[in-house]
C-alpha cells in the first residue's frame, strides 16, 4: 500500500485519552532507508506533550510512538498534560 506525505500532513494527532495534541505539519525521512523517522506536529490548544520541540515549536514525535487510526494518529496519553 502506498501513502503520500500529503496524505499524512494535516491529520490530527490525538492522545489515547482523546486529548488533541496537534496536527501533522511535516515528516522527517531517513534518506538512506526511505523510512519515516519523525512526525513534526504543530501543537493546538493548551496541551503540553512530553516530546521535544524543534526550532519552530513543533513536537518531534518518533514514528515508532505513532499508531494509525482511521482518520487520526494516536500516541500514548501518558505523554500529555493540559496547561492552564
Secondary structure by P-SEA (a helix, b strand, c coil): ccccccccccbbbbcccccccccccbbbbccccccccccccccccccccccccccccccccccccccccccccccccccccccc
